[in-house]
Amino acid sequence: MVLAPRLRALHLPFLHTHFRPNSTKSTSNSSSSTSTSPLSPFTASPCVSRIRNICIIAHIDHGKSSLSSRILRPLPSDNTSTAPTDREDIGLLDTLSVEMERGITVKATTASVLYTSPKTSLTYLINLFDSPGHVDFSHEVDRCLDVVEGGIILFDSSQGVQAQTMSVYEKARRRGVKMLPVLTKIDMENAKPLEVCLTVSEIFPEFDPDSIILTSARNNIGVGELLEEIVESVPPPVQKREDGKLRCRVVDSWYEVQRGVVCLLKLESGQLKEGDRVVVLKGENETNEGGQRDNFSVQEVGVMAPNRFRTKVLDENMMGYAIIGMRNPRQASPGGVIVLQKDEKELEKEIDLGGDGGKEGGSVLYASVHPKEEGSFDDLVNAVERLALNDLGLEVQLQKGGGGGGGEGTGGGPFLGPGLRIGFQGMLHVEIFRQRLMDEFGVEALVTSPKVKYEIKYLPSAKKPRAEGKPEIELIEDISNWPGGEDKFEVREPMVNCRVMAPHEYAGAIMDLITKRRGGSMETKVIDDNVWMFTARLPWAEVVTDFHDELKSSTAGFASYDAQMDDENPMEKANLCKVEILLNGEVVDVLSFIAHADVAASQGRSVCKKLGEELRGAKRRAENALITRATILEASYTNSWLMLVAEDVLPRQQFKIAIQAKAQNRIVARATVQPYRKDVLVKSGKMVGGGDITRKKKLLEKQKQGKKKMAGGKVTLSQEAFNSVITK
């Protein structure tokens, strides 16, 4: 009788007898808060040939987390179907509150399991990575692919190949990762496994239709076959060193208040034990004042299963975690290498520190982040610093003048005060960042409307020559630094190669959308009888905002897209200009935006018109409801970089408020919000002056002169009002 595949979490006694048959029992106990065992199953170096490092990659919502959770759950001895019964079983590796709330994976996580093959009766150690599917978190996919030898690429049996599927496939192929094609959700009513398998083999010729594994994580179909394929087809780690010296690559890290920095490691060589003195070869503030690196004592080591399981020792080619008493998150940046203190001088020259932990390229969006509560800037800095340790997609800069009290020079003007300049990977990344700050650190932050990076090339000008020492070409992330009207310059904007896949009946709508967004070099390819693929080159600013929403709306939700920066020609000259929003003549940079010159005037008029209409409507509603504060329901401009959904956006003033849009040194639009007007002719419910018209004219003229004096006043926004304007 052939035994069914057996899978056990690392804390089961099964490990001690099957993976380490020669190990002896120990009665040592530990008081650590993490799960422990009377006997570590890894008391000696495991056989390298029985270690498998794999990750799961796919388009968003193709079943990565569900399959990961099914692999981590123990298989019954009779291999019968046992559907998950709660949220924990469905997403064992989705541990962040934002992941559980939104139902998406935003952070790559890992866990180790043991699998005993029914064919050979050998037990294998499988280190599994579950990666995100959304394009904003593709840097997490890069990090996973850098440390594994095999990958499971998933295809939804009802949706087939999607745009992001092709993107992650290309990433894995460039790294030489062995890929296993897997079809998921074959138990769905609308599943088309045969059709999808044929399509996959046409798009990816290396995948034979007969080799594609059919699975259902919900009903435990094909999981045993997949595990057997992993141990047979995925190569084991390559032994890079034979000198036995410790070299641990930091794969990931996070900060815990009680324990400090926790590092996720991949041991390239040597052995890491509790009590070792180690140093980290990389990271900011790498050396102390004496020019020496800080050294740390290893407090705890173990593996993730998926919770922390203490083993006291990690051997060569294993993956696990280490707590080394580090309190500065910057010192444990992913990509760093941990070595023994005694080997520091010998190894610091030979170890490659050029990696960045899987972070490809820079940020694609930039925004100013400020504390919502006045005086909480230091709390914001500490929270962002810790979050940036765990989120490799963030690029953090302290804005000029932002370290103290005043707000000058921060880019927020008189409204925001000190802040941070942060780069993001997309609009969803911005939303997740704000939510994680609140959920994990209790810090509520303001994030200004994100902008892309522009390249400014200054041209020779007789009226305003370029100051000596200043570069001719600048990259501008903050549009408050946009050149003035007297400067002569050219603008180049970032470009992306966009790939859209959708049913052919939506071809017209997709091509219209691409043309509307200034797309060029459009090509169409027939994938199968139903699906077409459209490729085009578009400005990144046109894609990163609401392109996804408009694409879904125009294709009834059936289209998917993927955008990659154009490495060969990343920038392209464009006729762009800055559209400034003014309130009573004062420029509000955080409400200003960059637009193409052909549509700058129309977009400026749209902003002023909608904002003015809503303010006037709020005024009428306030008067009708006998209240004294306005309510803004919604105002937006066409490219959706600004969304106002707020209360008290502009508190009504005793003077007239002029809302203006300025582009190319001229006012292109204006809207006016009328002021409060007290009825000075009524006092204590009675008409003043009776029938004396001269008395009434005198009171009205006095009121008019008073308002004229106030007309020079500046429009100020309450903190709550401004929060509502700039947050989405």
C-alpha positions as CSV (number, residue, x, y, z in Angstrom):
1,M,0.0,0.0,0.0
2,V,1.4,3.4,-1.0
3,L,1.3,6.0,1.7
4,A,-0.2,9.4,1.1
5,P,2.0,12.4,1.2
6,R,2.6,13.5,4.8
7,L,3.1,17.2,5.7
8,R,3.6,18.4,9.2
9,A,4.3,21.8,10.8
10,L,7.7,22.0,12.4
11,H,6.5,21.8,16.0
12,L,5.2,18.2,15.7
13,P,7.2,15.4,17.3
14,F,7.1,13.8,13.8
15,L,10.1,15.9,12.8
16,H,12.4,14.7,15.6
17,T,12.3,11.1,14.4
18,H,11.9,11.4,10.7
19,F,14.2,14.3,9.7
20,R,16.8,13.6,12.3
21,P,16.8,9.8,12.8
22,N,20.2,9.9,14.5
23,S,19.3,12.7,16.9
24,T,19.1,12.1,20.6
25,K,16.4,13.5,22.8
26,S,16.9,16.5,25.0
27,T,15.0,17.7,28.0
28,S,16.0,21.4,27.8
29,N,13.3,24.0,28.0
30,S,13.1,27.6,27.1
31,S,11.2,30.5,28.5
32,S,11.0,32.3,25.1
33,S,7.7,33.7,24.1
34,T,8.0,31.9,20.7
35,S,7.0,28.3,20.3
36,T,9.7,25.9,21.5
37,S,10.3,22.1,21.5
38,P,12.1,19.7,23.9
39,L,14.4,18.8,21.0
40,S,15.5,20.9,18.1
41,P,15.1,18.8,14.9
42,F,18.1,20.7,13.4
43,T,20.9,19.8,15.7
44,A,23.2,19.1,12.8
45,S,23.5,20.4,9.3
46,P,20.7,19.0,7.1
47,C,21.4,17.4,3.9
48,V,21.5,20.1,1.2
49,S,20.0,17.8,-1.4
50,R,16.8,17.7,0.6
51,I,16.2,21.5,0.9
52,R,13.9,23.2,-1.5
53,N,13.4,27.0,-1.7
54,I,10.3,28.0,-3.7
55,C,8.0,31.0,-4.1
56,I,4.4,31.3,-5.5
57,I,3.9,34.0,-8.1
58,A,0.8,35.0,-10.1
59,H,-1.6,37.7,-11.1
60,I,-3.6,39.3,-8.3
61,D,-6.4,37.1,-6.8
62,H,-5.3,33.9,-8.6
63,G,-5.1,31.9,-5.4
64,K,-1.5,32.3,-4.1
65,S,-2.4,32.7,-0.4
66,S,-5.0,29.9,-0.5
67,L,-2.6,27.5,-2.0
68,S,0.2,28.5,0.5
69,S,-2.2,27.9,3.4
70,R,-3.2,24.5,2.0
71,I,0.4,23.5,1.7
72,L,1.1,24.5,5.3
73,R,-1.9,22.7,6.7
74,P,-1.3,19.0,7.7
75,L,-2.6,16.6,5.1
76,P,-4.9,13.9,6.5
77,S,-3.5,10.4,6.4
78,D,-6.2,9.3,3.9
79,N,-5.7,12.4,1.8
80,T,-9.4,13.2,1.9
81,S,-10.8,16.6,1.2
82,T,-11.0,19.0,4.2
83,A,-12.1,22.5,3.1
84,P,-10.9,25.4,5.3
85,T,-13.4,26.4,7.9
86,D,-12.1,29.8,9.1
87,R,-10.1,32.8,8.0
88,E,-6.9,31.6,9.5
89,D,-6.9,28.5,7.4
90,I,-7.6,30.5,4.2
91,G,-4.7,32.9,4.7
92,L,-2.1,31.6,7.2
93,L,0.6,33.8,5.8
94,D,-1.5,37.0,5.6
95,T,-0.7,38.3,9.1
96,L,-1.0,42.1,8.6
97,S,-4.3,43.7,9.6
98,V,-4.5,45.5,6.3
99,E,-4.1,42.1,4.5
100,M,-6.9,40.5,6.5
101,E,-9.2,43.6,6.1
102,R,-8.7,44.0,2.3
103,G,-8.2,40.4,1.4
104,I,-5.0,41.0,-0.5
105,T,-1.3,40.2,0.1
106,V,1.0,43.2,0.4
107,K,4.0,41.7,2.1
108,A,5.9,38.6,1.0
109,T,6.0,36.1,3.9
110,T,7.7,32.8,4.4
111,A,7.2,29.5,6.2
112,S,9.1,26.2,6.4
113,V,7.5,22.8,6.3
114,L,8.6,19.2,6.1
115,Y,7.3,16.9,3.4
116,T,7.8,13.1,3.3
117,S,7.7,11.7,-0.2
118,P,5.6,8.6,-0.5
119,K,7.9,7.4,-3.4
120,T,11.2,7.6,-1.6
121,S,10.2,7.9,2.1
122,L,12.7,10.8,2.3
123,T,11.8,13.9,4.2
124,Y,12.4,17.3,2.6
125,L,12.6,20.7,4.1
126,I,10.6,23.2,2.0
127,N,11.0,26.9,2.5
128,L,7.9,28.5,1.0
129,F,7.4,32.2,0.0
130,D,3.9,33.7,-0.6
131,S,4.3,36.9,-2.7
132,P,1.9,39.7,-3.5
133,G,0.1,39.9,-6.9
134,H,-0.5,43.6,-7.2
135,V,1.9,45.6,-9.4
136,D,2.5,48.1,-6.6
137,F,4.3,45.4,-4.6
138,S,6.3,43.8,-7.3
139,H,9.5,44.7,-5.3
140,E,8.3,42.0,-2.9
141,V,8.2,39.5,-5.8
142,D,11.8,40.5,-6.7
143,R,13.0,39.9,-3.2
144,C,11.5,36.4,-3.1
145,L,12.9,35.4,-6.5
146,D,16.4,36.5,-5.5
147,V,16.6,33.8,-2.7
148,V,14.8,30.8,-4.3
149,E,15.7,28.2,-6.8
150,G,12.1,27.3,-7.8
151,G,8.8,29.1,-8.4
152,I,5.2,28.0,-8.7
153,I,3.5,30.2,-11.3
154,L,-0.3,30.1,-11.0
155,F,-3.0,30.4,-13.6
156,D,-6.7,30.9,-12.6
157,S,-8.7,28.2,-14.5
158,S,-11.5,30.7,-15.1
159,Q,-9.5,33.8,-16.0
160,G,-6.5,32.3,-17.7
161,V,-3.3,34.3,-18.4
162,Q,-3.4,37.9,-17.2
163,A,-1.1,40.9,-17.7
164,Q,0.7,40.5,-14.3
165,T,1.1,36.8,-14.9
166,M,3.4,37.6,-17.9
167,S,5.3,40.2,-15.8
168,V,6.2,37.8,-12.9
169,Y,7.1,35.1,-15.5
170,E,9.6,37.4,-17.1
171,K,11.1,38.3,-13.7
172,A,11.6,34.6,-12.8
173,R,13.0,33.8,-16.2
174,R,15.6,36.5,-16.0
175,R,16.8,35.0,-12.7
176,G,17.0,31.5,-14.0
177,V,14.4,30.2,-11.5
178,K,12.9,26.8,-12.3
179,M,9.1,27.3,-12.8
180,L,6.3,24.9,-12.2
181,P,3.0,25.8,-14.0
182,V,-0.1,25.2,-11.8
183,L,-3.7,25.7,-12.6
184,T,-5.9,26.8,-9.6
185,K,-9.5,26.9,-8.8
186,I,-10.5,24.0,-11.0
187,D,-13.5,23.3,-8.8
188,M,-15.1,26.6,-9.9
189,E,-18.3,26.4,-12.0
190,N,-16.9,28.6,-14.7
191,A,-13.5,26.9,-14.8
192,K,-12.0,26.1,-18.2
193,P,-9.0,24.0,-17.4
194,L,-8.4,22.5,-20.9
195,E,-8.8,25.8,-22.7
196,V,-6.6,27.6,-20.2
197,C,-3.9,24.9,-20.4
198,L,-3.7,25.2,-24.2
199,T,-3.5,29.0,-23.9
200,V,-0.7,28.8,-21.4
201,S,1.3,26.5,-23.6
202,E,0.8,28.8,-26.6
203,I,2.0,31.9,-24.7
204,F,4.7,30.1,-22.7
205,P,6.1,27.4,-25.1
206,E,8.3,25.9,-22.3
207,F,5.2,24.6,-20.5
208,D,3.8,21.4,-21.9
209,P,0.0,21.2,-21.4
210,D,0.3,17.8,-19.9
211,S,2.8,19.0,-17.4
212,I,0.5,21.7,-15.9
213,I,-0.7,20.5,-12.5
214,L,-4.4,21.0,-11.8
215,T,-5.2,22.1,-8.2
216,S,-7.9,23.3,-5.9
217,A,-6.7,24.6,-2.6
218,R,-10.3,24.7,-1.2
219,N,-11.0,21.0,-1.9
220,N,-7.4,19.7,-1.5
221,I,-7.1,18.6,-5.2
222,G,-3.6,18.1,-6.7
223,V,-1.7,19.4,-3.6
224,G,0.1,16.1,-3.0
225,E,1.1,15.9,-6.7
226,L,2.4,19.5,-6.5
227,L,4.5,18.7,-3.5
228,E,6.0,15.7,-5.2
229,E,6.8,17.8,-8.3
230,I,8.6,20.3,-6.1
231,V,11.0,17.8,-4.5
232,E,11.6,16.2,-7.9
233,S,12.0,19.2,-10.2
234,V,13.2,22.1,-8.1
235,P,17.0,22.0,-7.6
236,P,18.5,22.2,-4.1
237,P,20.5,25.3,-3.0
238,V,24.0,25.7,-4.4
239,Q,26.8,25.4,-1.9
240,K,28.8,28.7,-2.5
241,R,31.4,28.4,0.2
242,E,33.4,25.5,1.7
243,D,35.4,27.3,4.4
244,G,32.7,27.0,7.0
245,K,32.6,30.7,7.9
246,L,29.2,32.2,8.7
247,R,27.6,34.3,6.0
248,C,23.9,35.1,6.6
249,R,22.1,37.2,4.0
250,V,19.3,39.4,5.5
251,V,16.2,38.7,3.4
252,D,13.7,40.7,5.5
253,S,13.5,42.4,8.8
254,W,10.9,43.9,11.1
255,Y,10.8,45.8,14.4
256,E,9.2,44.6,17.6
257,V,9.0,46.9,20.6
258,Q,9.9,44.2,23.2
259,R,12.6,42.3,21.2
260,G,13.9,44.9,18.8
261,V,14.8,44.1,15.2
262,V,13.9,40.5,14.0
263,C,15.9,39.4,10.9
264,L,14.8,36.8,8.4
265,L,18.0,35.1,7.1
266,K,19.3,32.8,4.5
267,L,22.5,31.1,5.5
268,E,24.8,31.0,2.6
269,S,27.5,29.2,4.6
270,G,28.5,28.3,8.1
271,Q,26.3,28.0,11.2
272,L,24.5,30.5,13.4
273,K,24.0,29.7,17.1
274,E,22.6,31.5,20.0
275,G,25.3,33.3,21.9
276,D,27.4,34.1,18.9
277,R,28.8,37.6,18.6
278,V,28.0,39.0,15.1
279,V,28.2,42.2,13.0
280,V,26.2,43.3,10.1
281,L,28.1,44.3,6.9
282,K,25.8,46.9,5.4
283,G,23.3,49.5,6.3
284,E,23.3,53.1,7.4
285,N,25.4,54.2,10.4
286,E,27.4,51.0,9.8
287,T,30.2,52.2,12.1
288,N,30.1,53.8,15.5
289,E,32.0,57.0,16.6
290,G,35.2,55.0,17.0
291,G,35.0,53.7,13.4
292,Q,34.0,50.2,14.5
293,R,30.9,48.3,13.6
294,D,28.4,47.6,16.4
295,N,28.5,44.0,17.4
296,F,25.5,42.0,18.8
297,S,24.9,38.9,20.7
298,V,22.5,36.4,19.1
299,Q,19.6,36.0,21.5
300,E,17.4,33.6,19.6
301,V,17.4,31.8,16.3
302,G,14.8,29.5,14.7
303,V,12.6,28.9,11.7
304,M,9.2,30.2,10.6
305,A,6.6,27.5,10.7
306,P,4.7,29.8,10.0
307,N,5.0,31.2,13.5
308,R,8.5,31.5,15.1
309,F,9.8,28.1,16.1
310,R,13.0,28.2,18.2
311,T,15.8,25.8,17.1
312,K,18.8,27.5,18.8
313,V,20.9,26.8,15.7
314,L,20.6,27.4,12.0
315,D,22.8,25.5,9.5
316,E,24.1,26.2,6.0
317,N,21.5,26.7,3.3
318,M,18.7,26.9,5.8
319,M,16.3,29.9,6.2
320,G,15.1,31.2,9.5
321,Y,15.0,34.2,11.9
322,A,17.4,35.7,14.4
323,I,17.0,38.2,17.2
324,I,20.3,39.8,17.9
325,G,19.4,42.6,20.3
326,M,19.5,45.3,17.7
327,R,17.5,48.5,18.3
328,N,18.4,50.6,15.3
329,P,16.2,49.4,12.4
330,R,18.5,51.0,9.8
331,Q,21.3,48.5,10.7
332,A,19.3,45.5,9.5
333,S,18.4,46.6,6.0
334,P,17.6,43.7,3.6
335,G,20.6,42.8,1.5
336,G,23.0,43.1,4.4
337,V,25.2,40.2,5.5
338,I,25.6,38.9,9.1
339,V,29.1,37.5,9.9
340,L,30.8,36.5,13.1
341,Q,32.7,39.3,14.8
342,K,36.0,37.4,14.6
343,D,35.6,37.0,10.8
344,E,34.7,40.6,10.1
345,K,38.0,41.9,8.8
346,E,38.5,38.8,6.6
347,L,35.1,38.8,5.0
348,E,34.2,42.4,4.6
349,K,36.2,42.7,1.4
350,E,35.0,39.6,-0.3
351,I,31.3,39.7,0.4
352,D,29.1,41.3,-2.3
353,L,27.2,44.1,-0.7
354,G,25.9,45.6,-3.9
355,G,22.4,44.0,-3.6
356,D,19.4,46.0,-2.4
357,G,17.4,43.2,-1.0
358,G,15.2,42.7,-4.1
359,K,14.3,46.4,-4.7
360,E,14.4,47.0,-8.4
361,G,14.6,50.6,-9.5
362,G,13.4,53.6,-7.6
363,S,10.1,55.0,-6.5
364,V,7.6,56.1,-9.2
365,L,5.4,58.4,-7.1
366,Y,6.4,61.1,-4.5
367,A,4.3,62.7,-1.9
368,S,4.8,64.8,1.3
369,V,3.7,63.0,4.5
370,H,2.9,65.1,7.6
371,P,1.5,64.3,11.0
372,K,-2.2,65.0,11.4
373,E,-1.8,66.1,15.0
374,E,0.4,69.2,15.7
375,G,3.5,68.4,17.6
376,S,3.6,64.7,16.7
377,F,6.3,64.9,14.0
378,D,8.8,62.8,16.0
379,D,6.3,60.1,16.4
380,L,5.7,60.1,12.6
381,V,9.4,59.9,11.9
382,N,9.9,56.9,14.3
383,A,6.9,55.1,12.8
384,V,8.0,55.7,9.2
385,E,11.5,54.6,10.0
386,R,10.3,51.3,11.4
387,L,7.8,50.7,8.6
388,A,10.4,51.5,6.0
389,L,12.5,48.6,7.4
390,N,9.7,46.2,6.5
391,D,8.5,47.9,3.3
392,L,11.3,48.0,0.8
393,G,9.2,50.0,-1.7
394,L,9.4,53.2,0.5
395,E,12.0,55.9,-0.2
396,V,12.1,58.3,2.8
397,Q,13.7,61.7,2.9
398,L,13.5,64.3,5.7
399,Q,12.3,67.5,4.0
400,K,14.3,70.7,4.4
401,G,13.4,72.5,7.6
402,G,11.3,69.6,8.7
403,G,13.2,68.6,11.7
404,G,12.1,71.3,14.0
405,G,9.0,73.4,14.6
406,G,8.4,75.7,11.7
407,G,6.9,74.7,8.5
408,E,9.0,76.8,6.1
409,G,10.8,74.9,3.5
410,T,8.9,71.6,4.0
411,G,6.8,72.0,0.8
412,G,3.6,72.2,2.9
413,G,3.6,75.9,3.2
414,P,1.8,77.4,6.2
415,F,-0.8,74.6,6.3
416,L,1.3,71.5,7.0
417,G,4.5,72.2,8.9
418,P,7.4,69.7,9.1
419,G,7.1,66.5,7.1
420,L,8.7,63.7,5.2
421,R,9.2,63.4,1.4
422,I,8.4,59.7,0.6
423,G,8.5,57.8,-2.6
424,F,5.9,55.1,-3.4
425,Q,5.4,52.4,-5.9
426,G,1.8,53.3,-6.8
427,M,-1.5,54.7,-5.6
428,L,-2.5,51.5,-3.8
429,H,0.9,51.6,-2.1
430,V,0.1,55.0,-0.7
431,E,-3.2,53.8,0.7
432,I,-1.6,50.8,2.3
433,F,1.2,53.0,3.8
434,R,-1.4,55.3,5.5
435,Q,-3.4,52.3,6.8
436,R,-0.3,50.5,8.1
437,L,0.9,53.6,9.9
438,M,-2.4,53.8,11.7
439,D,-2.9,50.1,12.4
440,E,0.6,49.2,13.5
441,F,1.9,52.4,15.1
442,G,-1.2,54.4,15.9
443,V,0.0,57.4,13.9
444,E,-2.5,59.2,11.7
445,A,-0.8,61.0,8.8
446,L,-1.6,63.4,6.0
447,V,-0.4,62.4,2.5
448,T,-0.5,65.0,-0.2
449,S,-1.6,64.2,-3.7
450,P,1.3,62.1,-5.1
451,K,3.2,63.3,-8.1
452,V,5.6,61.6,-10.6
453,K,9.2,62.7,-11.2
454,Y,9.9,65.1,-14.1
455,E,13.2,65.9,-15.8
456,I,13.8,69.6,-16.3
457,K,16.4,70.8,-18.8
458,Y,17.2,74.5,-18.6
459,L,18.0,76.2,-21.9
460,P,20.2,79.3,-22.4
461,S,18.3,82.5,-21.7
462,A,19.4,86.1,-22.0
463,K,16.7,87.3,-19.6
464,K,17.5,84.9,-16.8
465,P,20.9,83.1,-17.2
466,R,21.5,80.0,-15.2
467,A,23.3,80.7,-11.9
468,E,26.9,79.4,-11.8
469,G,27.2,76.0,-10.3
470,K,23.6,75.0,-10.8
471,P,23.0,71.9,-13.0
472,E,21.4,72.3,-16.4
473,I,19.3,69.1,-15.8
474,E,17.3,68.6,-12.7
475,L,14.9,65.9,-11.5
476,I,11.9,67.4,-9.8
477,E,9.7,65.4,-7.4
478,D,8.1,68.3,-5.6
479,I,6.2,70.6,-8.0
480,S,6.8,73.6,-5.7
481,N,10.3,73.5,-7.2
482,W,8.9,73.9,-10.7
483,P,10.7,76.5,-12.8
484,G,9.3,80.0,-12.8
485,G,7.8,81.9,-15.8
486,E,11.0,83.6,-16.6
487,D,13.0,80.4,-17.0
488,K,13.5,78.8,-20.4
489,F,13.3,75.0,-20.1
490,E,12.2,71.7,-21.6
491,V,10.2,69.0,-19.7
492,R,10.7,65.3,-20.0
493,E,8.2,62.9,-18.3
494,P,8.6,59.2,-17.4
495,M,7.2,56.7,-19.8
496,V,6.0,53.1,-19.3
497,N,5.3,50.1,-21.5
498,C,1.7,49.2,-20.7
499,R,0.1,45.8,-21.5
500,V,-3.7,45.3,-21.4
501,M,-5.5,42.0,-21.7
502,A,-9.2,41.9,-22.2
503,P,-12.0,40.2,-24.2
504,H,-12.0,41.3,-27.9
505,E,-15.4,43.0,-27.7
506,Y,-13.9,45.8,-25.6
507,A,-11.1,46.6,-28.1
508,G,-12.7,49.9,-29.1
509,A,-13.0,51.1,-25.6
510,I,-9.5,50.1,-24.7
511,M,-7.9,51.8,-27.7
512,D,-10.0,55.0,-27.0
513,L,-8.7,55.0,-23.4
514,I,-5.1,54.6,-24.5
515,T,-5.4,57.4,-27.0
516,K,-7.1,59.6,-24.5
517,R,-4.2,59.0,-22.1
518,R,-1.7,60.2,-24.8
519,G,-0.6,56.6,-25.6
520,G,1.5,55.7,-28.6
521,S,3.1,52.8,-30.4
522,M,-0.1,50.8,-29.9
523,E,-0.1,47.1,-31.0
524,T,-2.7,44.4,-30.8
525,K,-2.1,40.6,-30.5
526,V,-4.7,37.9,-30.5
527,I,-4.1,35.5,-27.5
528,D,-7.1,33.2,-28.2
529,D,-10.6,33.2,-29.6
530,N,-11.7,35.5,-26.8
531,V,-8.8,37.4,-25.4
532,W,-6.7,40.1,-27.1
533,M,-3.6,41.8,-25.8
534,F,-2.9,45.5,-26.3
535,T,0.5,47.0,-25.8
536,A,1.3,50.8,-25.8
537,R,3.7,53.3,-24.5
538,L,2.1,55.8,-22.2
539,P,3.2,58.6,-19.8
540,W,3.4,57.2,-16.3
541,A,1.4,60.2,-14.9
542,E,-1.5,59.1,-17.1
543,V,-1.4,55.5,-15.9
544,V,-0.6,55.7,-12.2
545,T,-3.7,57.6,-11.1
546,D,-7.1,56.4,-12.2
547,F,-6.2,54.4,-15.3
548,H,-7.0,51.2,-13.6
549,D,-10.5,52.4,-12.5
550,E,-11.4,53.7,-15.9
551,L,-10.1,50.6,-17.6
552,K,-12.2,48.4,-15.3
553,S,-15.2,50.7,-15.9
554,S,-14.9,50.6,-19.7
555,T,-14.5,46.8,-19.9
556,A,-17.1,45.7,-17.2
557,G,-14.2,44.6,-15.0
558,F,-12.8,42.0,-17.4
559,A,-9.6,43.8,-18.4
560,S,-6.2,43.5,-16.6
561,Y,-3.1,45.6,-17.1
562,D,0.5,45.7,-16.3
563,A,2.9,48.6,-16.6
564,Q,6.7,48.5,-16.6
565,M,9.1,51.4,-16.8
566,D,10.7,51.7,-20.2
567,D,14.4,51.0,-19.5
568,E,15.6,51.8,-23.0
569,N,13.9,55.2,-23.2
570,P,12.6,56.1,-19.7
571,M,11.9,59.8,-20.4
572,E,10.2,61.6,-23.3
573,K,9.9,65.3,-24.1
574,A,6.4,66.6,-23.4
575,N,4.6,70.0,-23.5
576,L,3.7,70.2,-19.8
577,C,3.0,73.1,-17.6
578,K,2.1,73.7,-13.9
579,V,-1.4,74.6,-13.1
580,E,-1.5,76.6,-9.8
581,I,-4.5,76.8,-7.6
582,L,-4.8,80.2,-5.8
583,L,-7.1,81.2,-2.9
584,N,-7.4,85.0,-2.8
585,G,-4.2,85.3,-4.8
586,E,-2.2,82.9,-2.6
587,V,-0.7,79.9,-4.4
588,V,-1.5,76.5,-2.6
589,D,1.1,74.2,-4.0
590,V,-0.4,71.0,-2.5
591,L,-3.5,71.6,-4.6
592,S,-1.6,72.5,-7.8
593,F,-0.8,69.9,-10.4
594,I,1.0,69.3,-13.7
595,A,-1.0,69.0,-16.9
596,H,-0.4,68.8,-20.7
597,A,-0.5,72.3,-22.1
598,D,-3.4,71.4,-24.4
599,V,-5.7,70.5,-21.5
600,A,-4.2,72.7,-18.8
601,A,-6.8,75.4,-19.2
602,S,-9.8,73.0,-19.3
603,Q,-8.6,71.1,-16.3
604,G,-8.0,74.4,-14.4
605,R,-11.5,75.5,-15.2
606,S,-12.9,72.2,-14.1
607,V,-11.2,72.5,-10.7
608,C,-12.3,76.0,-10.1
609,K,-15.9,75.4,-11.3
610,K,-16.5,72.3,-9.3
611,L,-14.9,73.6,-6.2
612,G,-16.8,76.9,-6.5
613,E,-20.1,75.2,-7.2
614,E,-19.7,72.9,-4.2
615,L,-18.7,75.8,-1.9
616,R,-21.7,77.8,-3.0
617,G,-23.9,74.8,-2.7
618,A,-22.6,74.2,0.8
619,K,-23.3,77.8,1.7
620,R,-26.9,77.5,0.5
621,R,-27.3,74.2,2.4
622,A,-25.9,75.8,5.5
623,E,-28.3,78.7,5.3
624,N,-31.3,76.4,4.7
625,A,-30.3,74.2,7.7
626,L,-29.6,77.3,9.9
627,I,-26.1,76.2,10.5
628,T,-23.0,78.4,10.1
629,R,-20.4,75.9,8.7
630,A,-20.3,74.7,5.2
631,T,-20.2,71.1,4.0
632,I,-18.4,69.9,1.0
633,L,-19.7,66.7,-0.5
634,E,-17.4,66.1,-3.4
635,A,-15.2,67.9,-6.0
636,S,-12.7,66.5,-8.3
637,Y,-10.7,67.3,-11.4
638,T,-10.5,65.1,-14.5
639,N,-7.3,63.2,-13.8
640,S,-8.3,62.5,-10.2
641,W,-5.1,63.5,-8.6
642,L,-7.3,65.7,-6.3
643,M,-10.4,64.4,-4.6
644,L,-12.2,66.5,-2.1
645,V,-14.6,64.6,0.0
646,A,-14.8,66.6,3.2
647,E,-16.5,68.8,5.7
648,D,-15.4,72.4,6.3
649,V,-13.0,72.4,3.4
650,L,-13.1,76.2,3.3
651,P,-14.8,77.8,6.3
652,R,-17.0,80.7,5.2
653,Q,-15.3,84.0,5.7
654,Q,-16.4,87.6,6.3
655,F,-14.9,88.5,2.9
656,K,-15.1,87.2,-0.6
657,I,-13.0,84.1,-1.6
658,A,-11.6,84.0,-5.1
659,I,-10.6,80.5,-6.4
660,Q,-8.3,80.8,-9.4
661,A,-6.3,78.5,-11.6
662,K,-3.2,79.8,-13.2
663,A,-1.3,78.2,-16.1
664,Q,1.4,79.5,-18.4
665,N,1.5,82.8,-16.6
666,R,-2.1,83.6,-17.0
667,I,-5.3,83.1,-15.1
668,V,-7.3,80.5,-16.9
669,A,-10.3,80.1,-14.5
670,R,-12.0,81.7,-11.6
671,A,-14.8,81.0,-9.2
672,T,-16.0,83.2,-6.4
673,V,-17.5,82.2,-3.0
674,Q,-19.6,85.0,-1.5
675,P,-19.0,86.0,2.1
676,Y,-21.1,86.0,5.2
677,R,-23.4,89.0,5.2
678,K,-25.0,90.2,8.4
679,D,-28.3,91.9,8.1
680,V,-27.3,95.2,9.7
681,L,-30.8,96.7,9.1
682,V,-32.3,94.4,11.7
683,K,-31.6,94.8,15.4
684,S,-33.4,92.8,18.1
685,G,-35.9,91.7,15.6
686,K,-36.9,95.2,14.6
687,M,-36.0,97.3,11.5
688,V,-33.4,99.9,12.2
689,G,-34.4,103.5,11.4
690,G,-38.0,102.8,10.7
691,G,-38.8,104.5,7.5
692,D,-35.6,106.6,7.4
693,I,-33.8,105.6,4.2
694,T,-30.7,107.7,5.0
695,R,-30.2,105.8,8.3
696,K,-30.3,102.5,6.4
697,K,-27.9,103.7,3.7
698,K,-25.5,104.8,6.4
699,L,-25.4,101.3,8.0
700,L,-25.0,99.6,4.7
701,E,-22.1,101.9,3.7
702,K,-20.4,101.3,7.0
703,Q,-20.7,97.5,6.5
704,K,-19.3,97.8,3.0
705,Q,-16.3,99.8,4.2
706,G,-15.6,97.2,6.9
707,K,-15.7,94.3,4.4
708,K,-13.4,96.3,2.1
709,K,-10.8,96.5,4.9
710,M,-11.0,92.7,5.4
711,A,-10.6,91.9,1.7
712,G,-6.8,91.9,2.1
713,G,-7.0,89.1,4.6
714,K,-5.6,85.7,3.8
715,V,-7.7,82.6,3.4
716,T,-6.8,80.1,6.2
717,L,-7.8,76.5,6.4
718,S,-8.4,74.8,9.7
719,Q,-6.3,71.7,10.3
720,E,-9.4,69.5,10.0
721,A,-10.5,71.2,6.8
722,F,-7.1,70.8,5.2
723,N,-6.9,67.2,6.2
724,S,-10.1,66.6,4.3
725,V,-8.8,68.3,1.2
726,I,-5.6,66.4,0.8
727,T,-6.5,62.9,1.9
728,K,-8.4,60.6,-0.3
